[in-house]
């Protein structure tokens, strides 16, 4: 539903003024909901159009992309979407260049998270959906996506080849969780809307790993085909996960027991090796962070 009325003047479909580019498993869905809840912001029905990814929807053209956003009037000051595939270099190449060609003035918001926690969550999700069979350490060091998606400085540097630094805001998942209201004021101000607005559900975390279905009955290859061929299936997946999460929360409130999410400890030697692999990247990341950035104890 678009945030516009007939009395608010010219109504049109506009391209985004900001993009939430990731990182995966870093709280991007929660941030997307907090942005969508702002009355001066409009977002697409499907959170992640992935238009600028060549392997996804780039072939559909800019007119298709424009149609993913609702008609808006002058009361809407910012329009945006959230595709964490935009920060999955080198798996997806050329994304920043495509964005710059069509949206040279766009604001970019990038959420980063303790890499070890991000990798653990990434691994758990892949295990739950059936796409990962290997033990944790074997998976992390044999499949480059786990470390590459956690090389935040590397991802940022792809964008800074095409955008000025002032068009990029980097925040941490930890600050979004621990200091949500001031962090959202910073994000709102960055994308150009009233920073003093506080959504009613600002204290809620959305789409957490434990709220997802344990495993879809649809084979992974079929799900990937449907996701890219028929965008409406993304909405179905989100509804499916949200419904499962709601049912689990209801049963917990009613005193019934649900199976806990599997939790595992990462061995110290594996944690140390991850830190060693990412130390240089975290060191470079400091240049894009505030002075009190901890570096997660890595660098």
N, C-alpha and C positions, 0 to 999 in steps of 0.2 A: 504494500500500500504506500503510495507516494505521500510525502508530507507537504501537501499543497491544497489550496482551496481556490475556487473560481475568482474570488475577490482579490487574490494576491498578484494579479498581473499575468505577464506572459509565462506560459508553461512550455517547457521544452526538455528534451533529453540531452544532457550534457556529459562530456567525458570527465573522468576523475580529476580532482585537484590534489588528491593524496592517495598513496598506496601503502598498505601495510604489507611489507615484503617478507616477513618471517621474524625469527627463525622457526623451523618446525619444532613442535613440542616445547615452546617457550612461552605459552600463554597468549598466542595470537588470537585465538577464538574468543577468549574473555575480553581482550582489548577491542576486538571487532564489535562485540555486543555493547560495550561501554560507549564506543563511538556512535554506533547506530542509535543508541538511546538519546543522544543529544538532539534537540529539536531543530538545530541549524545544520544537521548533517544528514545526507541521504546515502544509502548503500544499496547494492543490488540484492535481489531475492536470494541469489546463490552467492555465498560468501566469497568463493574462489573461482572466478572465471578463467584464470590461467591463460589469458589471451596472449600475453607476450612470450609464452613458451612455444617454441617451434613445434615440439612434439605433441602439443595439446591443441589449442584453439586458434593459433596465429593464422592458419589458412582461412579462417572464416571471415577475416577482414574487419576493418575498423568500424564499418557500419553495424556489423553484428555486435561488436563490443559495445557500441553506444546504446544499442537496444537492450543491453543487460541492466541498464540503470533506469530508475523510474523517472517519469516526467516531474520536473521540479519548477518552482517559481522563485522569485527573488528573495524569499525568506530563507532559502537554503544557501548557505555560504560555503559549504564544503561537500564534496562528493568523493567517495572512496570505496575501495574493495580490499580484500585480504587474501592474497595468493602466496603461500609460503614457498611455492615452487620458484618464485622469483629470486630466491636466495639459495639455490641448489646447484651452484657452479661447482665443478665442471660438468655435472650430469646434464644440466640445461645451459647451453652457451648462447651468448648474444642477447640475453634478456635486457640488460641495461641499455644497450644501443637501440633496441626496438622501442623501449619506453621513451628514451630521449628523442627519438625521431617523431613521435606522436604527442608526447606530453613533456615538452622541454622545461616547463615551469612547475612540474608536479612536486609535491612534498612527499618525502619517503620516510616511513617510520619502521625502524628495525628493532625487534625485541630479542635480546640475547639472554641466555641462561647458563648457569654453572654447567660446563660441558659434560661432566660426568653424569649429572642428573639428567641432562637432555638425552644423552646417549642411552642411559638406562631406560628412560621412558620410550624412546624410539624403538629400542630392542623389544621391550615388552609389548608394544603395539604390534610390531611385525610378527612376534610369536603368536599373539592372540588372533591375528587375522590369517595365520597360516602361511605367511611368506618367509618366515625365518625358522629354520630347524636346528641350526648349529648352536652349541653352547655359547654363552655370552662372550668370553674372551676370543674364541675362535671367530665368531661372527664379526666382532668389532675390528679385528686386525686383518681380516680377509676381505671384508666388504667395505670399500672406501667411503660409502655414503655416511657411515656413522661418524667418522672423523671429519670428512669434508663439510658436512652440514654444521659442524661445530667449529669450523675455522672461520670465525666471525669477521676477523680483519680481512681475510682473503675475499669474503663475500662483499664487504664494504668497498674494498679497493676496486672491484669490478665496476661499481657505481661511480666512484670518484673519477674514473676515466671519462665520464660522460656528464656528470653533474657537479655543480659547486658544492662545497662542504656544507654551506648554510641551508641547503635543501634536504639534508639528512639529519634525522633525530634518532639517536640510539638510546634505548632504555633497557634496563635489566628486568627479567622476570621477577627477581627477588624484590626490587623496589616497587614493582607494580603490586606485589602481594603485601608487602610490609607497610607501604606508605601510598596506598591506592589513590586517595583523594588528591594529594599534592602532585602525584605523578600524572594523574589524568588532567589536572589543571595545566601542567606543562604540555601534554599532548594536545589538548584542546587549543591552547594558545598557538602551538606550532602549526596546526592545520587551519587556523584562522577563524575559530568560533569562540563564543563566550566561554572563557575559562572558568567562570564561577558556577556554571551549571553542574549539578551533581545528580546523576540518574538514581532512581529509587533502588535499583538492584546493584548498586556499585559494590556492595560487599559480597556479591555472589561470584563464585568461580564457575565458568561455563565449560562444559565438554571435557571434563577431566578424564584421564585414562580409566579410572575405576568406574566411571559412569557409562562406559561403552559396552556394547555386547561382547561377550567373550570371543565369539567367532561367528562370522557370517556363514550361512549355509551355501552361499553363492561362491563358486570357485574364484580365486583371486584374479586370474586372467580374464574371466568374464566380467568381474566388477570393474577392472581397469578399462576394458573396452567400452562398457556402458557409461563410465564416468566421462570419457572423452568424446564418445559418439553422441550421447544423449545427456546434455547438461542437467535435465530435470532429475536424473537419478541421484545427483548430489543432494538435492533437497530431500529425497526419500531417505538417503543414508543419514542425514542429519536428524530427520524426524525419528528414524528408527533408534538411533543412539540416545536422543533426548528422552524418548518414551521409556527405553530400558532404564535409563538413569532415574527417571521420575518414579518408576515402579519400585526400584531398589530403595529409594529414599523413603517411599511410603511404607514399605514393609519394615524398614528399620524403625520408623516412628511408631509402628504398631507393635513393636517388640519382637517381631519375628527375626530369625537369624538368616543372614545371607552368607554365601561363601565368600570369604575375604579374598581380595586380590593377592595373587602370589607376590611375595616380597623376597628379595634375595640380597645378600651382602656381596658387594664387589670386593674380591680379594685385594689386599694392599698392593701386591705386586702389579696387578692389572690396573688399579687406580693410578699407581705411580707411572706406569708405562703410558697410559692415556695422557697424563700430565706432561710427560716428556715429549710426546708426539705433538702436543698443542702449545707448548711453552712459548715458542717464538711467535705464534699467532696471537696469543693472549698478550704478550709484551707489545706487539704492534697495535693491538686493540686499545691499549691505554691512551693512545693519541686521540681517540675519538670519544673517550669517556670523561666524566667529571673527575676532579682530583682525588675524591675519596673512594674511587673504584678499587675494590679489594683484589681483583684478579683471581678470585675464588681460590686463593692459596696456590695457584699454578705459576704465575709469573707477575 
